[in-house]
Amino acid sequence: MLILRCSDVVDREELEKAREELVRTANQDEIQHVLVDLRHTYLALSSYDQVEFSGSNHKHLPFGTDLAILIDADDPDIQEYETIETAGMDRGLDLLVFTDQKEAEKWLRAS
């Protein structure tokens, strides 16, 4: 399992770079389970860009990659993350949003 932690503020360019590094690492080390920790992170993207980015992950990530996105339970954008989850799943990506790290890791181990 790979855990990817993000900085305080993340824009589209940073997400693209992080995904490129994730793909490189996942292919080298045959990693299929990824926890993206977005707690205490502000996504400086429009709602459209968030959904488009999430929905395009299936084109970049190795087949069978499971993504758990970890957010704060009191994140004011929780509904946007649910939309991101739906966009990824609609395109065949195993992606779920969690507010509890143990639950996220449990789901990834079971996948």
Residue pairs with C-beta under 8 A, 6 or more apart in sequence:
1 31
1 33
1 34
1 35
1 105
1 108
1 109
2 22
2 25
2 26
2 29
2 31
2 33
2 34
2 35
3 34
3 35
3 37
4 18
4 22
4 34
4 35
4 36
4 37
5 37
6 14
6 18
6 36
6 37
6 38
6 41
7 14
7 41
8 40
8 41
8 42
9 41
9 42
9 44
10 18
10 38
10 41
10 42
10 43
10 44
10 45
11 43
11 44
11 45
12 45
12 49
12 53
15 45
15 53
16 53
19 57
19 60
19 61
22 34
22 61
23 60
23 61
23 62
25 31
26 32
26 34
26 61
26 62
26 65
27 62
31 65
32 62
32 64
32 65
32 66
32 111
33 65
33 66
33 68
33 108
33 109
33 111
34 65
34 66
34 67
34 68
34 108
35 68
35 70
35 101
35 104
35 105
35 108
36 67
36 68
36 69
36 70
37 70
37 101
38 69
38 70
38 71
39 70
39 71
39 72
40 72
43 50
43 77
45 53
47 80
47 83
50 80
50 83
50 84
51 83
51 84
51 87
52 87
54 84
54 85
54 87
54 88
54 93
54 95
55 87
55 88
55 90
55 91
56 91
57 67
57 88
57 91
57 93
57 95
58 88
58 91
58 92
58 93
61 67
61 93
64 94
65 93
65 94
66 94
66 95
66 107
66 108
66 111
67 88
67 93
67 94
67 95
67 96
68 95
68 96
68 97
68 98
68 104
68 105
68 107
68 108
69 81
69 84
69 85
69 95
69 96
69 97
69 98
70 97
70 98
70 99
70 101
70 104
71 78
71 81
71 97
71 98
71 99
72 99
73 99
73 100
75 81
75 99
81 97
82 97
84 95
84 97
85 95
85 96
85 97
88 95
89 95
94 111
96 104
96 107
98 104
98 107
